[in-house]
Amino acid sequence: MKLGMEITVKQMYQIEENGHQMGFPRQLMMENAGASMVKNLVNQFGDLSSKKVLVFAGLGNNGGDALVVARHLAGHGSSVSVVLLGNPKDIKTVECRTNWQVLQKMKSVSIKTLEDASSMEPDIIIDGILGTGISGTIREPHASAIDLINHLSAYKVAVDVPSGLNPDTGETANKFVKADMTVTFHRMKRGIPKRIDLCGRIFVEKIGIPPEAEMGVL
C-alpha cells in the first residue's frame, strides 16, 4: 500500500464497511469528514464569522457530510442556510437523518427551499448533493440545484466530489458542479485528479478509518 494510492468508489465503500465492522462507526466517519472540510475553509478564509454560507444537501451520506459542515460553520459564527434536496422523510441513511434532526433544533441554521436560495448572495457554497453514488441522468431537484450553484458567484466547495462528476472515471453527467475546492476523504479517488478543471484545489483528508480496514481491499 503506497501512501498516494488512488482508489475506486467500490474500494472506498469496502474500506468504510471494514472500518465500521471494526467498531469505528460511519457516524464518526461523517463527523470527521465534515469537520475536516471546515478546517480547510478556515485555512482558506481565516475567520468565518462574517461569511454567508449556503449548503446544498442530498438525502444520502454526501448530504449528511454537508449537514455536519453546516453545524460546524454555525459554531464558527457563520450565517448558515441549508437546502435539503427532497423530503426529510426520504433521507436514505441513519447517519444523514441524525444530523438533519440536530439541525432542526438549531436556531443558528436557517432551512431554505431551492426557490429561497435562488435570491441569495452567499460568500461560500457547499455542494453535498450527490457524492460518489452518481449514476445516470441528473434529475430534479438536483439539476436545478446544480444550475443554481454554477450561476452564483460564491466560492464553491465540493464534499468528496463535485456533484455530477464520476469519481472513478472523471466523466460527467448531463449536469455537474464546477467547484473551486474539493475535499475528498481517506484516499484520492481515481477520476478526481483528471478533472482539476471541475474540482479546483483538491485536498485529501483522513477521517479516522483504521489502516487495517484496507486489508484485503488494496
C-alpha positions, 0 to 999 in steps of 0.5 A: 500500500503506497501512501498516494494510492488512488482508489475506486468508489467500490474500494472506498465503500469496502474500506468504510464497511471494514472500518465500521465492522471494526467498531469505528462507526460511519457516524464518526466517519461523517463527523470527521469528514465534515469537520475536516472540510471546515478546517480547510475553509478556515485555512482558506478564509481565516475567520468565518464569522462574517461569511454567508454560507449556503449548503446544498444537501442530498438525502444520502451520506454526501448530504449528511457530510454537508449537514455536519459542515453546516453545524460546524460553520454555525459554531464558527459564527457563520450565517448558515442556510441549508437546502435539503434536496427532497423530503426529510422523510426520504433521507436514505441513511441513519447517519444523514437523518441524525444530523438533519434532526440536530439541525432542526433544533438549531436556531443558528441554521436557517432551512431554505427551499431551492426557490429561497436560495435562488435570491441569495448572495452567499460568500461560500457554497457547499455542494453535498448533493450527490457524492460518489453514488452518481449514476445516470441522468441528473434529475430534479431537484438536483439539476436545478440545484446544480444550475443554481450553484454554477450561476452564483458567484460564491466560492464553491466547495465540493464534499468528496466530489463535485456533484455530477462528476464520476469519481472513478472515471472523471466523466460527467453527467448531463449536469455537474458542479464546477467547484473551486475546492474539493475535499475528498476523504481517506484516499484520492479517488481515481477520476478526481485528479483528471478533472482539476478543471471541475474540482479546483484545489483538491485536498485529501483528508483522513477521517479516522478509518483504521489502516487495517480496514484496507486489508484485503481491499488494496 
